[in-house]
Amino acid sequence: MTAQQNSTVVAPPEPTRSPVGIERRRHPIVELAKILVTCLVIAFAVPTVVHDANLFLVTTAVIYAVFAMGTNVLFGWTGISSFGQAAFFGTGAYAVGLTKDHIESPILAVLVAGLAAGVMALLFAALAGRITGVEFAMLTLIFGQILWMLTFRMDALHGENGIPAISRGELFGQNLFLDDKFWWFAVIVATVVVLGLAHIRRSSLGASMNAVRDDPLRAAALGIDVRLVRALAFTIAGVVAGVAGGLMAQQQGLVTPEILVWALSGEVIVMCLIGGMRTFWGPAVGAVILTVVEHYLFDKLASPDFFVGLALLVVVLLAPGGLLSLTTVFRRVRRRVAR
Amino acid sequence: MSELISAIIAGIAQGMPLFIVASGLTLIFGVLRVLNFAHGAFFMLGAFLLATMLSGGADNLAVFLLAALAAAAVLAVVGVAADTAVFKRLYGQDHMITLLASYALLLGLEGLTTMLWGNKPRSQAPVDGLGGSLSVGRVEVASYDVFLLVVGLAIGAGLYLLLQRTRYGKVIRAVSTDELMARALGIRARRVQAGVFALGAALAGLSGALMAPLLSVDVGLAPTYAIQSFAIVIIGGLGSVGGALTAALILGIADSLMVSYVPDVAGFSLYIAVALILLLRPQGLAGRPVGSAA
């Protein structure tokens, strides 16, 4: 309250947030090349270290990483809260499930998944264009719940049993049924998505998203169509969630209503938060950490929720910028020590 | 016509419990500006505590009410603990951060409940004498719904009187409007905030305890009632107790009308009603903070 009153008299201090968009800019090709190299290193390195069931787990983690990075377009880039991203993840998964007899190419299937979720997200954003903030988050949550319940009502979706026997298909003569082949497929799709996201982040649309996040009024005054930017961000997040959901359907070979459960919408936010919403890779790191830790630690316990909640609470209270934000803290401490 | 009337009466009976659950949430938001997703977990704990204390049955109303109040008292303590450990540090921060922190708390409490009580759902029989139904004209109403209606109105009136007609209410409104100024005038704002959080959590616990006879008592209650009470509070206007009452009744009636005239939507009619109202009136129905009116 008082801060607002002061700001009319004295110029407000420059925001001290760690900016996503204002870091030192390198040539776009250099930046995209760096991302490509990072992805390639991961793609080659992981199968030499982990095998079999563990490779399956890491593939799952990569799929969640894609989902989380897409979700962070909302939370971290544009400042939109959504508690219903599982709706779009699930839409993608069910799109792959429903078209399993008609589409053979796994790439085409993933594209259809992204398209279906993207259309769904665009429609939602168009309908809810006037709504922002907590009310918007509530509406996304409700939308997710309605979709989840629809899976039990619509005969084509087969309720609790879901859609089984989804084939991973073949690509360039490679049978993706083998986990080490599917690893490559998932990583290549993930790389394309990440490159796309990096490109958007550098574009004027990315800058507009950050402007809308930091101050919607000022952004509007600068001529940015705030509603359009929000709708685009929501659609992009929807497409990415759909692609990730499609990959998940292929990997698991089965889609059930579990994939639309609201807890998944919460979990993907936890991933973003643990890794750090203000960093590009943060959500991916958070997704990998949470997936692996949940598998090895929490699932062995009677009530994993307690520990997930506790971990999240610690992060929110002690490192609200996420784990990746700790690197800047370390850097600051080191600088002070050096001085 | 009689179908319409019975649907409306059923809707009111359905809306009242929703208000009882949401009242604590809207109080906490109105005064502390904290969106407490863990409210659903407080509700769930209230139900578990009551079912454990009475071990499933209840002989007379006095014992039942005493147990419900005891559950509320425990939750008041839990509320103060949660406020001190978590929310105090987050006052004035972005809604998103408090929402996530309270989500974490919800998960944690859910997990803790599973550890303490196990996975098996419990059931709680209604109090002897309140299990039957009354007939109003040609319409049958469950006695327990009438009981909840009375309790809900009492809670609504109590909150109104507390906030508008007592000295403590004035202090609460002062802290809600301008914490800094209230502090400057010698009000121990920190104590008031803890008190409000305790009251809000106690209301959640009380509602969970009172509704236990109608529900299957398991951890699934936490997210369900977190979502429903959030819907009520947002539609009623964040922080408005009167708005929450209106919203709960409107939603209850809309829900019951939809179920009786469009049976296909049964199960998610409440969600559809919330979505429609939000799309038509994004600012909510009332949208006045606690400071201006109850």
Interface residues (C-beta under 8 A of the other chain):
Chain A: M1 T2 F75 S81 L127 A128 R130 I131 T132 G133 V134 E135 A137 M138 L139 L141 I142 F143 Q145 I146 M149 R153 W262 A263 G266 I269 V270 L273 A302 S303 P304 D305 F306 F307 V308 G309 L310 L312 L313 V316 L317 P320
Chain B: L35 V86 R89 L90 H95 M96 I97 L99 L100 A101 Y103 A104 L105 L106 L107 G108 L109 E110 G111 L112 T114 M115 D178 L180 P223 I227 F230 A231 I234 L238 D264 G267 F268 Y271 I272 V274 A275 L278 L279 P282 G284
